[in-house]
Amino acid sequence: TNFYKGAPKGDKSRTWEGPLDSERFFDGRGIIVDEKYSAMASYKNGTPHGWWLWIDNYDVEDSWMGWVLFEDGEVTETEDLGFSSSSIESVDVLEDR
């Protein structure tokens, strides 16, 4: 297993920080950052597999944050964390808490 930090070949919109398998596919737990979301992600031989902690970027309309379960690349379950950055209209709201 090799550790990799950077953009996947041919993909300039996201980065991966985590292990690669012998064929240089994402494999194991790592951090993926895309132009629309960030996630603590889990892959098995290049395929999303396992629980991800998904956080949409604040500028995504109806942004969402929660757990996503992938099984062989398919989303099988999600769990909303009950907090949406779209519900916050200003930083002042956070500072008042």
ROSE-4610 file (N, C-alpha, C; in Angstrom, 1 decimal, always signed):
// ROSE-4610
residu = [T/T/T/N/N/N/F/F/F/Y/Y/Y/K/K/K/G/G/G/A/A/A/P/P/P/K/K/K/G/G/G/D/D/D/K/K/K/S/S/S/R/R/R/T/T/T/W/W/W/E/E/E/G/G/G/P/P/P/L/L/L/D/D/D/S/S/S/E/E/E/R/R/R/F/F/F/F/F/F/D/D/D/G/G/G/R/R/R/G/G/G/I/I/I/I/I/I/V/V/V/D/D/D/E/E/E/K/K/K/Y/Y/Y/S/S/S/A/A/A/M/M/M/A/A/A/S/S/S/Y/Y/Y/K/K/K/N/N/N/G/G/G/T/T/T/P/P/P/H/H/H/G/G/G/W/W/W/W/W/W/L/L/L/W/W/W/I/I/I/D/D/D/N/N/N/Y/Y/Y/D/D/D/V/V/V/E/E/E/D/D/D/S/S/S/W/W/W/M/M/M/G/G/G/W/W/W/V/V/V/L/L/L/F/F/F/E/E/E/D/D/D/G/G/G/E/E/E/V/V/V/T/T/T/E/E/E/T/T/T/E/E/E/D/D/D/L/L/L/G/G/G/F/F/F/S/S/S/S/S/S/S/S/S/S/S/S/I/I/I/E/E/E/S/S/S/V/V/V/D/D/D/V/V/V/L/L/L/E/E/E/D/D/D/R/R/R]
num = [1/1/1/2/2/2/3/3/3/4/4/4/5/5/5/6/6/6/7/7/7/8/8/8/9/9/9/10/10/10/11/11/11/12/12/12/13/13/13/14/14/14/15/15/15/16/16/16/17/17/17/18/18/18/19/19/19/20/20/20/21/21/21/22/22/22/23/23/23/24/24/24/25/25/25/26/26/26/27/27/27/28/28/28/29/29/29/30/30/30/31/31/31/32/32/32/33/33/33/34/34/34/35/35/35/36/36/36/37/37/37/38/38/38/39/39/39/40/40/40/41/41/41/42/42/42/43/43/43/44/44/44/45/45/45/46/46/46/47/47/47/48/48/48/49/49/49/50/50/50/51/51/51/52/52/52/53/53/53/54/54/54/55/55/55/56/56/56/57/57/57/58/58/58/59/59/59/60/60/60/61/61/61/62/62/62/63/63/63/64/64/64/65/65/65/66/66/66/67/67/67/68/68/68/69/69/69/70/70/70/71/71/71/72/72/72/73/73/73/74/74/74/75/75/75/76/76/76/77/77/77/78/78/78/79/79/79/80/80/80/81/81/81/82/82/82/83/83/83/84/84/84/85/85/85/86/86/86/87/87/87/88/88/88/89/89/89/90/90/90/91/91/91/92/92/92/93/93/93/94/94/94/95/95/95/96/96/96/97/97/97]
x = [+0.8/+0.0/+0.9/+0.6/+1.3/+0.4/+1.0/+0.2/+0.3/-0.8/-0.9/-1.6/-1.1/-1.7/-1.7/-2.8/-2.9/-4.1/-4.1/-5.3/-5.1/-6.2/-6.2/-5.8/-5.2/-4.9/-6.1/-6.0/-7.1/-8.2/-8.1/-9.2/-8.6/-8.9/-8.4/-9.4/-10.6/-11.6/-11.6/-10.8/-10.7/-9.3/-9.1/-7.9/-8.2/-7.2/-7.3/-6.0/-6.2/-5.1/-5.4/-4.7/-4.9/-4.1/-4.4/-3.6/-4.1/-3.2/-3.5/-3.1/-3.8/-3.5/-2.4/-2.0/-0.9/-1.2/-2.4/-2.8/-3.0/-2.7/-2.8/-4.3/-5.2/-6.6/-6.7/-7.6/-7.8/-8.2/-7.6/-7.9/-7.7/-8.8/-8.7/-9.3/-9.0/-9.6/-8.7/-9.4/-8.6/-9.6/-9.0/-9.8/-9.9/-11.1/-11.3/-11.9/-11.4/-11.9/-12.3/-13.5/-14.1/-14.5/-14.8/-15.3/-16.6/-17.4/-18.7/-18.8/-17.8/-17.9/-16.5/-16.5/-15.3/-15.8/-15.0/-15.4/-14.2/-14.5/-13.6/-14.2/-13.4/-13.9/-13.3/-13.9/-13.4/-13.6/-12.5/-12.5/-12.0/-12.5/-12.0/-11.6/-10.3/-9.8/-10.4/-10.5/-10.9/-12.4/-13.2/-14.6/-15.0/-15.9/-16.4/-17.0/-16.6/-17.1/-16.9/-18.0/-17.9/-18.5/-18.4/-19.0/-18.2/-18.8/-18.2/-18.8/-18.1/-18.6/-18.5/-19.7/-19.8/-20.2/-19.5/-19.8/-19.8/-21.0/-21.1/-20.5/-19.9/-19.3/-20.4/-20.1/-21.1/-21.8/-21.2/-21.8/-22.7/-22.8/-23.7/-25.1/-26.0/-27.4/-28.0/-28.7/-29.3/-28.2/-27.0/-25.9/-26.3/-25.6/-26.0/-24.7/-24.9/-23.8/-24.3/-23.6/-24.1/-23.2/-23.7/-23.0/-23.6/-22.8/-23.2/-22.5/-23.3/-22.8/-22.8/-21.6/-21.4/-21.2/-21.8/-21.5/-21.2/-20.0/-19.5/-19.9/-19.7/-20.0/-21.4/-22.3/-23.7/-24.0/-24.7/-25.2/-26.3/-26.2/-27.2/-27.9/-27.3/-27.9/-27.3/-28.1/-27.6/-28.2/-27.4/-27.9/-27.6/-28.6/-28.4/-27.9/-26.9/-26.4/-27.3/-28.3/-29.2/-28.7/-27.7/-27.1/-26.9/-27.4/-27.2/-26.6/-25.5/-24.9/-25.9/-26.8/-27.7/-28.7/-28.8/-29.7/-29.1/-27.8/-27.1/-27.0/-27.6/-27.6/-26.4/-25.7/-24.6/-23.7/-22.4/-21.5/-21.9/-22.6/-23.0/-23.9/-24.7/-25.5/-24.6/-23.5/-22.6/-21.9/-21.5/-20.8/-21.7/-23.0/-23.9/-24.2/-23.7/-24.0/-23.0]
y = [-1.2/+0.0/+1.2/+2.1/+3.4/+4.5/+5.6/+6.7/+7.8/+8.4/+9.4/+10.6/+11.8/+13.1/+13.9/+14.1/+14.9/+14.6/+15.2/+15.0/+13.6/+12.9/+11.7/+12.0/+11.1/+11.3/+11.7/+12.8/+13.3/+14.0/+14.2/+14.8/+16.0/+17.2/+18.4/+19.0/+18.4/+19.0/+18.4/+17.4/+16.8/+16.3/+16.1/+15.6/+14.4/+13.5/+12.4/+12.4/+12.2/+12.0/+10.7/+9.6/+8.3/+7.3/+6.0/+4.9/+4.5/+4.0/+3.4/+1.9/+1.1/-0.3/-0.5/-1.7/-2.0/-1.6/-1.4/-0.9/+0.6/+1.2/+2.7/+3.2/+2.3/+2.7/+3.2/+4.1/+4.5/+3.2/+3.0/+1.8/+2.0/+2.0/+2.3/+3.6/+4.1/+5.4/+6.6/+7.7/+8.9/+10.1/+11.2/+12.4/+12.8/+13.0/+13.4/+14.8/+15.7/+17.1/+17.4/+17.7/+18.0/+19.5/+20.0/+21.4/+21.6/+20.5/+20.6/+20.0/+19.2/+18.5/+18.1/+17.8/+17.1/+15.9/+14.9/+13.7/+12.9/+12.3/+11.3/+10.0/+9.5/+8.5/+7.1/+6.1/+4.7/+4.1/+3.5/+2.8/+1.4/+0.6/-0.8/-1.0/-1.1/-1.3/-0.3/+1.0/+2.1/+2.3/+1.5/+1.7/+2.2/+3.2/+3.7/+2.5/+2.3/+1.1/+1.4/+1.4/+1.7/+3.1/+3.5/+4.7/+5.9/+7.0/+8.3/+9.3/+10.2/+11.4/+12.5/+12.9/+13.8/+15.2/+16.2/+17.6/+18.4/+18.9/+19.7/+21.1/+21.7/+23.0/+24.0/+25.1/+26.0/+26.7/+26.8/+27.5/+26.6/+25.4/+24.5/+24.7/+24.9/+25.2/+23.9/+24.2/+23.1/+22.1/+22.7/+21.9/+20.9/+19.8/+18.7/+18.2/+17.6/+17.0/+15.7/+14.7/+13.4/+12.2/+11.1/+9.8/+9.2/+8.6/+7.9/+6.6/+5.5/+4.2/+3.7/+3.4/+2.8/+1.3/+0.6/-0.9/-1.1/-1.4/-1.7/-0.5/+0.7/+1.9/+2.4/+1.7/+2.2/+2.7/+3.8/+4.4/+3.5/+3.0/+2.1/+2.7/+3.7/+4.3/+5.7/+6.6/+7.9/+8.3/+9.1/+9.6/+11.0/+11.9/+13.3/+13.7/+14.5/+15.0/+16.1/+16.5/+17.5/+18.9/+19.2/+20.6/+20.9/+22.0/+22.4/+23.8/+24.0/+25.4/+26.3/+25.8/+26.7/+27.3/+26.8/+27.4/+28.6/+28.8/+29.9/+31.0/+32.1/+33.3/+34.2/+34.1/+34.9/+34.3/+34.7/+34.3/+34.7/+35.9/+36.4/+35.4/+34.6/+33.6/+32.6/+32.2/+31.3/+32.0/+33.2/+33.9/+34.2/+34.2/+34.5/+33.2/+32.1/+30.8/+30.6]
z = [+0.0/+0.0/+0.0/-0.9/-1.0/-0.6/+0.1/+0.5/-0.7/-1.0/-2.1/-1.6/-2.0/-1.8/-3.1/-3.7/-4.9/-5.7/-6.9/-7.8/-8.5/-8.7/-9.5/-11.0/-11.7/-13.1/-13.9/-14.6/-15.4/-14.7/-13.4/-12.7/-11.9/-12.3/-11.7/-10.7/-10.5/-9.7/-8.2/-8.0/-6.6/-6.3/-5.0/-4.5/-3.6/-3.4/-2.5/-1.7/-0.4/+0.5/+1.3/+0.9/+1.5/+0.7/+1.1/+0.5/-0.9/-1.7/-3.0/-2.9/-3.7/-3.8/-4.9/-5.1/-6.0/-7.5/-7.8/-9.2/-9.2/-8.1/-7.9/-7.9/-7.4/-7.1/-5.7/-5.4/-4.0/-3.2/-2.0/-1.3/+0.2/+1.0/+2.4/+2.7/+3.9/+4.4/+4.1/+3.6/+3.3/+3.3/+2.8/+2.7/+1.2/+0.8/-0.6/-0.6/-1.4/-1.5/-2.9/-3.2/-4.5/-4.5/-5.7/-5.7/-5.1/-4.8/-4.2/-2.8/-2.4/-1.1/-0.6/+0.7/+1.3/+2.0/+2.1/+2.8/+3.4/+4.5/+5.1/+4.4/+3.5/+2.6/+2.8/+2.3/+2.3/+1.0/+0.5/-0.9/-0.7/-1.6/-1.8/-3.2/-3.5/-4.9/-5.9/-5.5/-6.4/-6.4/-5.6/-5.6/-4.2/-4.1/-2.8/-2.1/-0.8/-0.1/+1.4/+2.2/+3.6/+3.9/+5.1/+5.6/+5.2/+4.8/+4.5/+5.4/+5.8/+6.5/+5.4/+4.9/+3.7/+4.2/+3.7/+4.0/+2.7/+2.4/+1.2/+1.5/+0.5/+0.6/+0.9/+1.7/+2.1/+1.0/-0.2/-1.3/-2.2/-1.8/-2.6/-2.1/-3.0/-2.7/-2.0/-0.9/-0.1/+0.4/+0.8/+1.3/+2.4/+2.5/+3.4/+4.0/+5.2/+6.0/+6.6/+6.5/+7.1/+6.7/+7.2/+6.9/+5.6/+4.8/+3.6/+3.6/+3.4/+3.4/+1.9/+1.4/+0.1/+0.2/-0.7/-0.8/-2.3/-2.6/-3.9/-4.9/-4.4/-5.3/-5.3/-4.6/-4.6/-3.2/-3.2/-1.9/-1.4/-0.2/+0.4/+1.6/+2.2/+3.4/+3.6/+4.1/+4.5/+5.9/+6.6/+7.9/+8.0/+8.1/+8.2/+9.6/+9.6/+10.9/+11.5/+10.8/+11.3/+11.3/+10.6/+10.5/+9.0/+8.6/+7.2/+7.2/+6.5/+6.4/+5.7/+4.9/+4.2/+5.2/+6.4/+7.4/+8.1/+7.9/+8.5/+7.5/+7.9/+7.0/+7.2/+8.4/+8.6/+9.7/+9.7/+10.7/+12.1/+12.2/+13.4/+14.2/+13.5/+14.1/+14.9/+14.3/+15.0/+16.2/+16.0/+17.1/+18.3/+18.1/+19.2/+20.0/+19.6/+20.3/+21.5]
